Amino acid sequence: MTDTFRLSDQQFQIFQAVHRLGAASARQIQQDLTHLNLAHTTIATVMSRLEKRGLLQSEVSNRERVYRCLVDEDAIRQSMVASLVATVFRGDSKALMAHLVHEGEIDAGELDDLRQLVEDGKEEDQQKKPMKRSRK
């Protein structure tokens, strides 16, 4: 991945709301994120900044600026996690997982799910590898 996206919690929640709604004005985001208790002007400012960074685009519709995502949420998440691993765990993703397990952020059931994801990933990788031809 060449793009690096670092968003604050507030920016990411607003981005997620736009992504979830498909297209949204600052008022719609304010209604969607009432638990954040953000002023309409604050949300509008954050959305404008996200647009300047190339994450959102906007157009005026019925005298209101409506925003759409230009970047997929998975790309944002992938970049933010990569940044976290690089910065906090010095590039060691195992250290991140160990931290989550030791701090109780991941329970036994979730560990089983993660093991299954790893196994599924291994099987998928094996299926993607080209078969070697035997020489006679």
ChimeraX attribute file (.defattr): number of C-alpha atoms within 10 A of each C-alpha:
attribute: neighborCount
match mode: 1-to-1
recipient: residues
	/A:1	7
	/A:2	5
	/A:3	8
	/A:4	13
	/A:5	17
	/A:6	15
	/A:7	15
	/A:8	10
	/A:9	9
	/A:10	13
	/A:11	16
	/A:12	18
	/A:13	15
	/A:14	22
	/A:15	26
	/A:16	17
	/A:17	19
	/A:18	23
	/A:19	19
	/A:20	13
	/A:21	16
	/A:22	11
	/A:23	17
	/A:24	21
	/A:25	23
	/A:26	24
	/A:27	17
	/A:28	17
	/A:29	23
	/A:30	22
	/A:31	14
	/A:32	16
	/A:33	15
	/A:34	11
	/A:35	8
	/A:36	11
	/A:37	9
	/A:38	14
	/A:39	13
	/A:40	15
	/A:41	12
	/A:42	12
	/A:43	21
	/A:44	18
	/A:45	13
	/A:46	17
	/A:47	27
	/A:48	19
	/A:49	14
	/A:50	20
	/A:51	17
	/A:52	11
	/A:53	11
	/A:54	12
	/A:55	20
	/A:56	21
	/A:57	19
	/A:58	18
	/A:59	12
	/A:60	10
	/A:61	9
	/A:62	7
	/A:63	7
	/A:64	13
	/A:65	17
	/A:66	20
	/A:67	25
	/A:68	20
	/A:69	23
	/A:70	13
	/A:71	14
	/A:72	12
	/A:73	16
	/A:74	9
	/A:75	14
	/A:76	20
	/A:77	15
	/A:78	14
	/A:79	19
	/A:80	18
	/A:81	16
	/A:82	17
	/A:83	17
	/A:84	16
	/A:85	17
	/A:86	13
	/A:87	11
	/A:88	11
	/A:89	15
	/A:90	12
	/A:91	14
	/A:92	12
	/A:93	15
	/A:94	11
	/A:95	14
	/A:96	17
	/A:97	13
	/A:98	12
	/A:99	14
	/A:100	13
	/A:101	15
	/A:102	11
	/A:103	10
	/A:104	10
	/A:105	10
	/A:106	15
	/A:107	12
	/A:108	10
	/A:109	9
	/A:110	12
	/A:111	12
	/A:112	11
	/A:113	11
	/A:114	13
	/A:115	12
	/A:116	12
	/A:117	12
	/A:118	12
	/A:119	12
	/A:120	12
	/A:121	12
	/A:122	12
	/A:123	11
	/A:124	11
	/A:125	10
	/A:126	11
	/A:127	10
	/A:128	9
	/A:129	8
	/A:130	7
	/A:131	8
	/A:132	6
	/A:133	6
	/A:134	5
	/A:135	4
	/A:136	3
